[in-house]
Amino acid sequence: MRKNRVNKICETCGNEFEVIKAREKTAKFCCRKCVDKWNTGKPTWNSGKTYEECYDEETIKLIKSKQSHIGTDNGMYGKTHTSATKKIMSETHAGKTP
């Protein structure tokens, strides 16, 4: 065993694995496959809950306000290019792969 390492036992398969000292209390599994096995069939934290049950009023207002003006921060939002601008862009992009 290397310096500053700790041996742990995997909660799924029982294999011994090595982790850094900082993860001594949090590491539970030896690999991603064991994590997936452990979580199989378990419901997610928000399954069966409504939007209002997951978030408080303040958070819902914040989320909705951020979603309501997506795109409006762009200076070209709701505008179209003029024919002169389209011509310049067309010449600039000619022969280039999109």
N, CA, C and O atoms as a MOPAC input file, in Angstrom:
PM7 MOZYME 1SCF
protein

 N      0.84200 1    -1.18000 1     0.00000 1
 C      0.00000 1     0.00000 1     0.00000 1
 C      0.89000 1     1.24800 1     0.00000 1
 O      1.87800 1     1.33700 1     0.72800 1
 N      0.50000 1     2.19800 1    -0.84100 1
 C      1.26600 1     3.43000 1    -0.94400 1
 C      0.98200 1     4.35000 1     0.23400 1
 O      0.01000 1     4.17000 1     0.96700 1
 N      1.84500 1     5.32800 1     0.39600 1
 C      1.69800 1     6.30600 1     1.46500 1
 C      0.42200 1     7.13000 1     1.23500 1
 O      0.06000 1     7.41100 1     0.09300 1
 N     -0.25000 1     7.51100 1     2.31700 1
 C     -1.48300 1     8.30800 1     2.28000 1
 C     -2.63200 1     7.58600 1     1.57700 1
 O     -3.51100 1     8.23200 1     1.00500 1
 N     -2.63200 1     6.26900 1     1.61600 1
 C     -3.72200 1     5.48000 1     1.03500 1
 C     -4.37200 1     4.62500 1     2.11000 1
 O     -3.74200 1     4.27700 1     3.10800 1
 N     -5.64000 1     4.29100 1     1.89400 1
 C     -6.39400 1     3.48600 1     2.84400 1
 C     -7.08400 1     2.36000 1     2.08100 1
 O     -7.56000 1     2.57100 1     0.96500 1
 N     -7.14400 1     1.18000 1     2.66300 1
 C     -7.87200 1     0.07000 1     2.05300 1
 C     -9.31100 1     0.07400 1     2.55400 1
 O     -9.56700 1     0.25300 1     3.74500 1
 N    -10.24800 1    -0.12600 1     1.62500 1
 C    -11.67700 1    -0.17400 1     1.93900 1
 C    -12.26500 1    -1.44200 1     1.33200 1
 O    -11.65000 1    -2.05900 1     0.46300 1
 N    -13.45000 1    -1.82900 1     1.78600 1
 C    -14.16600 1    -2.98500 1     1.25200 1
 C    -15.38000 1    -2.47300 1     0.48700 1
 O    -16.15900 1    -1.68100 1     1.01700 1
 N    -15.54500 1    -2.92200 1    -0.76200 1
 C    -16.67300 1    -2.50300 1    -1.60800 1
 C    -17.97700 1    -3.01900 1    -1.01800 1
 O    -18.06800 1    -4.18800 1    -0.64500 1
 N    -18.99100 1    -2.15700 1    -0.92900 1
 C    -20.28100 1    -2.54200 1    -0.35100 1
 C    -21.09100 1    -3.45700 1    -1.25800 1
 O    -22.01100 1    -4.12900 1    -0.79100 1
 N    -20.76600 1    -3.49500 1    -2.54800 1
 C    -21.51600 1    -4.33300 1    -3.47500 1
 C    -20.88300 1    -5.70800 1    -3.65800 1
 O    -21.53900 1    -6.73200 1    -3.46700 1
 N    -19.60600 1    -5.72400 1    -4.03000 1
 C    -18.97100 1    -7.00600 1    -4.37100 1
 C    -18.04900 1    -7.55500 1    -3.28100 1
 O    -17.65200 1    -8.71800 1    -3.34700 1
 N    -17.70300 1    -6.74400 1    -2.28400 1
 C    -16.86400 1    -7.20700 1    -1.19300 1
 C    -15.37300 1    -7.20000 1    -1.48900 1
 O    -14.57900 1    -7.63900 1    -0.65700 1
 N    -14.97400 1    -6.71000 1    -2.66300 1
 C    -13.54900 1    -6.63200 1    -3.00200 1
 C    -12.88100 1    -5.52400 1    -2.20500 1
 O    -13.51200 1    -4.53100 1    -1.84100 1
 N    -11.60800 1    -5.71000 1    -1.94200 1
 C    -10.84100 1    -4.67800 1    -1.26000 1
 C    -10.26700 1    -3.74100 1    -2.30800 1
 O     -9.75200 1    -4.18900 1    -3.33200 1
 N    -10.35400 1    -2.42600 1    -2.05300 1
 C     -9.80300 1    -1.44800 1    -2.98200 1
 C     -9.11000 1    -0.34900 1    -2.19700 1
 O     -9.32900 1    -0.19700 1    -0.99500 1
 N     -8.28400 1     0.40700 1    -2.87700 1
 C     -7.44700 1     1.42000 1    -2.24900 1
 C     -7.91800 1     2.81400 1    -2.64900 1
 O     -8.18100 1     3.07500 1    -3.82300 1
 N     -8.02300 1     3.70600 1    -1.66600 1
 C     -8.41200 1     5.09300 1    -1.94100 1
 C     -7.47100 1     6.03900 1    -1.20800 1
 O     -6.76200 1     5.63400 1    -0.28600 1
 N     -7.46900 1     7.31500 1    -1.62800 1
 C     -6.64600 1     8.30200 1    -0.94200 1
 C     -7.24600 1     8.58200 1     0.43600 1
 O     -8.43300 1     8.34700 1     0.65800 1
 N     -6.45000 1     9.06800 1     1.32700 1
 C     -6.84800 1     9.30100 1     2.72800 1
 C     -8.06100 1    10.24100 1     2.82300 1
 O     -8.90600 1    10.06800 1     3.70000 1
 N     -8.15000 1    11.22500 1     1.93500 1
 C     -9.25400 1    12.18800 1     1.97400 1
 C    -10.61200 1    11.53500 1     1.71000 1
 O    -11.64000 1    12.05500 1     2.14300 1
 N    -10.62500 1    10.39400 1     0.99700 1
 C    -11.88500 1     9.71400 1     0.67600 1
 C    -12.16500 1     8.53900 1     1.60500 1
 O    -13.00900 1     7.69200 1     1.31300 1
 N    -11.45800 1     8.49600 1     2.71600 1
 C    -11.56700 1     7.38600 1     3.65200 1
 C    -12.99600 1     7.16200 1     4.14200 1
 O    -13.43000 1     6.01800 1     4.27400 1
 N    -13.72500 1     8.23100 1     4.41100 1
 C    -15.07700 1     8.09800 1     4.95800 1
 C    -16.16100 1     8.09500 1     3.88700 1
 O    -17.28500 1     7.67500 1     4.16400 1
 N    -15.85700 1     8.55500 1     2.66500 1
 C    -16.89800 1     8.67800 1     1.64100 1
 C    -16.88600 1     7.56400 1     0.60600 1
 O    -17.93400 1     7.26000 1     0.03700 1
 N    -15.74400 1     6.94700 1     0.34100 1
 C    -15.65600 1     5.90400 1    -0.69200 1
 C    -16.39200 1     4.65000 1    -0.23600 1
 O    -16.17800 1     4.16200 1     0.87400 1
 N    -17.26500 1     4.13000 1    -1.10600 1
 C    -18.03500 1     2.93500 1    -0.76300 1
 C    -17.89000 1     1.82600 1    -1.79700 1
 O    -18.10200 1     0.65500 1    -1.48200 1
 N    -17.53000 1     2.18600 1    -3.03500 1
 C    -17.52700 1     1.21400 1    -4.11900 1
 C    -16.18200 1     1.19100 1    -4.83200 1
 O    -15.48200 1     2.20200 1    -4.89300 1
 N    -15.82700 1     0.02400 1    -5.37200 1
 C    -14.52600 1    -0.12400 1    -6.03200 1
 C    -14.53600 1     0.35100 1    -7.47800 1
 O    -13.49100 1     0.72600 1    -8.00900 1
 N    -15.71600 1     0.33900 1    -8.13000 1
 C    -15.78100 1     0.75200 1    -9.53800 1
 C    -17.18500 1     1.23500 1    -9.87500 1
 O    -18.11800 1     1.08900 1    -9.08500 1
 N    -17.31300 1     1.80800 1   -11.05400 1
 C    -18.60200 1     2.34800 1   -11.50800 1
 C    -19.64900 1     1.24300 1   -11.65800 1
 O    -20.83200 1     1.46700 1   -11.40200 1
 N    -19.22100 1     0.07600 1   -12.06400 1
 C    -20.13800 1    -1.04900 1   -12.25000 1
 C    -20.83700 1    -1.40300 1   -10.92500 1
 O    -22.02900 1    -1.71000 1   -10.90400 1
 N    -20.07800 1    -1.35500 1    -9.83000 1
 C    -20.65600 1    -1.65200 1    -8.51700 1
 C    -21.64200 1    -0.57600 1    -8.07900 1
 O    -22.64600 1    -0.88200 1    -7.43600 1
 N    -21.36600 1     0.68400 1    -8.42200 1
 C    -22.29800 1     1.78000 1    -8.11100 1
 C    -23.61000 1     1.55100 1    -8.85200 1
 O    -24.68800 1     1.69100 1    -8.27300 1
 N    -23.51600 1     1.19800 1   -10.13700 1
 C    -24.71300 1     0.95000 1   -10.93700 1
 C    -25.52200 1    -0.22000 1   -10.39100 1
 O    -26.75100 1    -0.16100 1   -10.35400 1
 N    -24.84500 1    -1.28200 1    -9.96700 1
 C    -25.53000 1    -2.43700 1    -9.37200 1
 C    -26.26500 1    -2.01800 1    -8.10500 1
 O    -27.40500 1    -2.42500 1    -7.88100 1
 N    -25.62100 1    -1.21400 1    -7.28600 1
 C    -26.18800 1    -0.74300 1    -6.02300 1
 C    -27.44400 1     0.08700 1    -6.26600 1
 O    -28.41400 1    -0.03400 1    -5.51900 1
 N    -27.44100 1     0.93500 1    -7.30600 1
 C    -28.55700 1     1.83700 1    -7.58100 1
 C    -29.68100 1     1.21700 1    -8.39000 1
 O    -30.74300 1     1.82800 1    -8.50400 1
 N    -29.49700 1     0.04200 1    -8.95100 1
 C    -30.50800 1    -0.58800 1    -9.79300 1
 C    -31.80500 1    -0.80300 1    -9.01100 1
 O    -31.80900 1    -1.42700 1    -7.94900 1
 N    -32.89300 1    -0.28100 1    -9.55000 1
 C    -34.20600 1    -0.46400 1    -8.94600 1
 C    -34.55600 1     0.54500 1    -7.87300 1
 O    -35.68700 1     0.55200 1    -7.38600 1
 N    -33.61600 1     1.40100 1    -7.48900 1
 C    -33.91300 1     2.40300 1    -6.47300 1
 C    -34.47900 1     3.65100 1    -7.14400 1
 O    -33.97500 1     4.06400 1    -8.18800 1
 N    -35.51300 1     4.25900 1    -6.57100 1
 C    -36.10000 1     5.45700 1    -7.17300 1
 C    -35.18100 1     6.66000 1    -7.01100 1
 O    -34.39700 1     6.72900 1    -6.06400 1
 N    -35.28100 1     7.60400 1    -7.93700 1
 C    -34.51000 1     8.83600 1    -7.83700 1
 C    -35.11200 1     9.71700 1    -6.75400 1
 O    -36.22900 1     9.47000 1    -6.29800 1
 N    -34.38300 1    10.73600 1    -6.34600 1
 C    -34.82200 1    11.58400 1    -5.23300 1
 C    -36.10900 1    12.33000 1    -5.53600 1
 O    -36.84200 1    12.68300 1    -4.61300 1
 N    -36.40600 1    12.58300 1    -6.82900 1
 C    -37.58900 1    13.37300 1    -7.16600 1
 C    -38.67000 1    12.56000 1    -7.87500 1
 O    -39.58200 1    13.14000 1    -8.46300 1
 N    -38.58800 1    11.24100 1    -7.83300 1
 C    -39.58700 1    10.43900 1    -8.54900 1
 C    -40.94400 1    10.53100 1    -7.85500 1
 O    -41.04400 1    10.39200 1    -6.63600 1
 N    -41.96900 1    10.76300 1    -8.64100 1
 C    -43.32900 1    10.83600 1    -8.11900 1
 C    -43.66800 1    12.15200 1    -7.45200 1
 O    -44.77100 1    12.30300 1    -6.92500 1
 N    -42.75200 1    13.10900 1    -7.45800 1
 C    -43.01800 1    14.39700 1    -6.82500 1
 C    -43.37300 1    15.43500 1    -7.88500 1
 O    -42.93400 1    15.34500 1    -9.03200 1
 N    -44.16900 1    16.41200 1    -7.48600 1
 C    -44.47900 1    17.51200 1    -8.39400 1
 C    -43.35000 1    18.53000 1    -8.34300 1
 O    -42.49300 1    18.48500 1    -7.46000 1
 N    -43.36100 1    19.43700 1    -9.29100 1
 C    -42.35500 1    20.49100 1    -9.38000 1
 C    -42.32800 1    21.32100 1    -8.09200 1
 O    -41.26100 1    21.69400 1    -7.60500 1
 N    -43.51300 1    21.60300 1    -7.55300 1
 C    -43.63800 1    22.42200 1    -6.35000 1
 C    -43.10500 1    21.70200 1    -5.11700 1
 O    -42.63700 1    22.35100 1    -4.18100 1
 N    -43.16700 1    20.36800 1    -5.10000 1
 C    -42.64500 1    19.60400 1    -3.96700 1
 C    -41.12100 1    19.55900 1    -3.97200 1
 O    -40.49900 1    19.42400 1    -2.91800 1
 N    -40.52200 1    19.67000 1    -5.14600 1
 C    -39.06100 1    19.59200 1    -5.26000 1
 C    -38.38400 1    20.91800 1    -4.94100 1
 O    -37.28800 1    20.93700 1    -4.38100 1
 N    -39.02600 1    22.01900 1    -5.29000 1
 C    -38.40900 1    23.33700 1    -5.14000 1
 C    -39.29600 1    24.26500 1    -4.33700 1
 O    -40.52100 1    24.15200 1    -4.37400 1
 N    -38.67400 1    25.18700 1    -3.60800 1
 C    -39.45400 1    26.17300 1    -2.86700 1
 C    -39.86200 1    27.30800 1    -3.80900 1
 O    -39.39300 1    27.38000 1    -4.94500 1
 N    -40.74000 1    28.19200 1    -3.32900 1
 C    -41.29500 1    29.25800 1    -4.17100 1
 C    -40.22600 1    30.16400 1    -4.76800 1
 O    -40.29700 1    30.53800 1    -5.93900 1
 N    -39.24900 1    30.50900 1    -3.96200 1
 C    -38.19700 1    31.42100 1    -4.40500 1
 C    -37.37900 1    30.80500 1    -5.54400 1
 O    -37.05600 1    31.47700 1    -6.52300 1
 N    -37.05500 1    29.53400 1    -5.40300 1
 C    -36.28400 1    28.84000 1    -6.43900 1
 C    -37.08500 1    28.72300 1    -7.72800 1
 O    -36.52900 1    28.89800 1    -8.81300 1
 N    -38.36500 1    28.43500 1    -7.63500 1
 C    -39.23200 1    28.32700 1    -8.81400 1
 C    -39.27700 1    29.66300 1    -9.54900 1
 O    -39.18500 1    29.69200 1   -10.77600 1
 N    -39.41800 1    30.77700 1    -8.81600 1
 C    -39.43800 1    32.10300 1    -9.44200 1
 C    -38.11800 1    32.37900 1   -10.15400 1
 O    -38.11000 1    32.90700 1   -11.26600 1
 N    -37.00700 1    32.02600 1    -9.51800 1
 C    -35.69200 1    32.23500 1   -10.10100 1
 C    -35.52600 1    31.43000 1   -11.39100 1
 O    -35.03800 1    31.95700 1   -12.39000 1
 N    -35.92600 1    30.16900 1   -11.37500 1
 C    -35.82000 1    29.30600 1   -12.55700 1
 C    -36.67000 1    29.86200 1   -13.69600 1
 O    -36.20800 1    29.95800 1   -14.83200 1
 N    -37.91600 1    30.22600 1   -13.38600 1
 C    -38.81400 1    30.73500 1   -14.42000 1
 C    -38.34600 1    32.06100 1   -14.99400 1
 O    -38.50400 1    32.30400 1   -16.19100 1
 N    -37.77000 1    32.92500 1   -14.15800 1
 C    -37.28700 1    34.21200 1   -14.66900 1
 C    -36.10200 1    34.01500 1   -15.59700 1
 O    -35.95600 1    34.74000 1   -16.58100 1
 N    -35.25200 1    33.03700 1   -15.29300 1
 C    -34.10800 1    32.76700 1   -16.16000 1
 C    -34.55200 1    32.14900 1   -17.48000 1
 O    -33.95800 1    32.42500 1   -18.52200 1
 N    -35.59100 1    31.31400 1   -17.44800 1
 C    -36.07500 1    30.66900 1   -18.66100 1
 C    -36.87000 1    31.62000 1   -19.53900 1
 O    -36.94000 1    31.42200 1   -20.75200 1
 N    -37.47500 1    32.65800 1   -18.94600 1
 C    -38.38600 1    33.51800 1   -19.70000 1
 C    -37.68000 1    34.43700 1   -20.68900 1
 O    -38.28700 1    34.84400 1   -21.67900 1
 N    -36.42600 1    34.77200 1   -20.44900 1
 C    -35.76200 1    35.71200 1   -21.35400 1
 C    -34.58400 1    35.08400 1   -22.10500 1
 O    -33.66800 1    35.79200 1   -22.52200 1
 N    -34.60400 1    33.78400 1   -22.27500 1
 C    -33.54700 1    33.13400 1   -23.03900 1
 C    -33.60600 1    33.64800 1   -24.47400 1
 O    -34.65700 1    33.59100 1   -25.11300 1
 N    -32.49900 1    34.14100 1   -24.97300 1
 C    -32.44300 1    34.67300 1   -26.33100 1
 C    -32.61800 1    36.16900 1   -26.37900 1
 O    -32.08800 1    36.82000 1   -27.28000 1
 N    -33.34800 1    36.73800 1   -25.43100 1
 C    -33.59200 1    38.17500 1   -25.46300 1
 C    -32.33900 1    38.97500 1   -25.12800 1
 O    -32.27800 1    40.16800 1   -25.42500 1
 N    -31.34400 1    38.34900 1   -24.51900 1
 C    -30.09300 1    39.03400 1   -24.20900 1
 C    -29.24000 1    39.24300 1   -25.46300 1
 O    -28.31200 1    40.05300 1   -25.46500 1
 N    -29.56100 1    38.51400 1   -26.51200 1
 C    -28.83800 1    38.64000 1   -27.77100 1
 C    -29.32500 1    39.90300 1   -28.49100 1
 O    -30.53000 1    40.12300 1   -28.61800 1
 N    -28.38600 1    40.72600 1   -28.95800 1
 C    -28.73900 1    41.96800 1   -29.64500 1
 C    -29.54100 1    41.75900 1   -30.92000 1
 O    -30.27200 1    42.65600 1   -31.33900 1
 N    -29.41800 1    40.58600 1   -31.55000 1
 C    -30.13600 1    40.31600 1   -32.79300 1
 C    -31.47900 1    39.61800 1   -32.55000 1
 O    -32.14500 1    39.23100 1   -33.51100 1
 N    -31.88900 1    39.44900 1   -31.29100 1
 C    -33.13000 1    38.74600 1   -30.97800 1
 C    -34.32600 1    39.44600 1   -31.61900 1
 O    -34.54700 1    40.63600 1   -31.39500 1
 N    -35.08800 1    38.71200 1   -32.41000 1
 C    -36.28900 1    39.23300 1   -33.04600 1
 C    -36.03000 1    40.07000 1   -34.28400 1
 O    -36.97100 1    40.61900 1   -34.85700 1
 N    -34.77600 1    40.18300 1   -34.71500 1
 C    -34.44900 1    40.99000 1   -35.88800 1
 C    -33.96200 1    40.07100 1   -37.00900 1
 O    -33.55900 1    38.93500 1   -36.75900 1
 N    -34.00400 1    40.56900 1   -38.23800 1
 C    -33.47900 1    39.80700 1   -39.36600 1
 C    -32.32900 1    40.58200 1   -39.98400 1
 O    -32.24600 1    41.80300 1   -39.85300 1
 N    -31.44500 1    39.86300 1   -40.65500 1
 C    -30.32400 1    40.51900 1   -41.33400 1
 C    -30.81600 1    41.24600 1   -42.57800 1
 O    -31.76200 1    40.81100 1   -43.23500 1
 N    -30.17100 1    42.33800 1   -42.88500 1
 C    -30.51400 1    43.06700 1   -44.11000 1
 C    -29.93000 1    42.30800 1   -45.29600 1
 O    -29.07200 1    41.44200 1   -45.12200 1
 N    -30.38700 1    42.62500 1   -46.47800 1
 C    -29.88300 1    41.93900 1   -47.66900 1
 C    -28.39400 1    42.20300 1   -47.87400 1
 O    -27.67300 1    41.33000 1   -48.35600 1
 N    -27.92500 1    43.40600 1   -47.51100 1
 C    -26.50300 1    43.72700 1   -47.63600 1
 C    -25.67400 1    42.86000 1   -46.68600 1
 O    -24.61500 1    42.35900 1   -47.06300 1
 N    -26.15400 1    42.68700 1   -45.46400 1
 C    -25.45300 1    41.86300 1   -44.48600 1
 C    -25.43300 1    40.40900 1   -44.92900 1
 O    -24.41200 1    39.73300 1   -44.79900 1
 N    -26.56400 1    39.91900 1   -45.45600 1
 C    -26.63600 1    38.54100 1   -45.94100 1
 C    -25.62700 1    38.30600 1   -47.06100 1
 O    -24.99800 1    37.25000 1   -47.12700 1
 N    -25.47800 1    39.29400 1   -47.93700 1
 C    -24.53900 1    39.18300 1   -49.04900 1
 C    -23.09900 1    39.10600 1   -48.52900 1
 O    -22.31300 1    38.28700 1   -49.00500 1
 N    -22.75600 1    39.94800 1   -47.56500 1
 C    -21.41300 1    39.93700 1   -46.97300 1
 C    -21.12800 1    38.59500 1   -46.29800 1
 O    -20.04600 1    38.03200 1   -46.46500 1
 N    -22.08900 1    38.08900 1   -45.54300 1
 C    -21.90500 1    36.79200 1   -44.87100 1
 C    -21.75900 1    35.67500 1   -45.88300 1
 O    -20.94900 1    34.76600 1   -45.70100 1
 N    -22.52700 1    35.73800 1   -46.92900 1
 C    -22.48200 1    34.71600 1   -47.97100 1
 C    -21.09200 1    34.70600 1   -48.62800 1
 O    -20.53300 1    33.63400 1   -48.86000 1
 N    -20.53200 1    35.87900 1   -48.92800 1
 C    -19.21300 1    35.96300 1   -49.52600 1
 C    -18.12900 1    35.48400 1   -48.57100 1
 O    -17.16900 1    34.83300 1   -48.98300 1
 N    -18.28900 1    35.80800 1   -47.30600 1
 C    -17.30100 1    35.42000 1   -46.28300 1
 C    -17.27100 1    33.90300 1   -46.10200 1
 O    -16.20200 1    33.31900 1   -45.92600 1
 N    -18.42500 1    33.27400 1   -46.14400 1
 C    -18.52600 1    31.84200 1   -45.88200 1
 C    -18.41600 1    30.97300 1   -47.14300 1
 O    -18.45700 1    29.74600 1   -47.05100 1
 N    -18.28100 1    31.57400 1   -48.26800 1
 C    -18.22200 1    30.81900 1   -49.53200 1
 C    -17.03400 1    29.85700 1   -49.51900 1
 O    -15.91400 1    30.24600 1   -49.18800 1
 N    -17.28300 1    28.62500 1   -49.87400 1
 C    -16.23600 1    27.61500 1   -49.98600 1
 C    -15.82500 1    26.96500 1   -48.66000 1
 O    -14.99200 1    26.05800 1   -48.64200 1
 N    -16.40100 1    27.42500 1   -47.57000 1
 C    -16.06500 1    26.85200 1   -46.26600 1
 C    -17.09000 1    25.77200 1   -45.90500 1
 O    -18.26500 1    25.86000 1   -46.26200 1
 N    -16.62100 1    24.77900 1   -45.20600 1
 C    -17.50600 1    23.71300 1   -44.74100 1
 C    -18.27900 1    24.21000 1   -43.54000 1
 O    -17.68400 1    24.75000 1   -42.60800 1
 N    -19.60100 1    24.04200 1   -43.53700 1
 C    -20.38700 1    24.53100 1   -42.39700 1
 C    -20.10200 1    23.71300 1   -41.14600 1
 O    -20.67400 1    23.98200 1   -40.08900 1

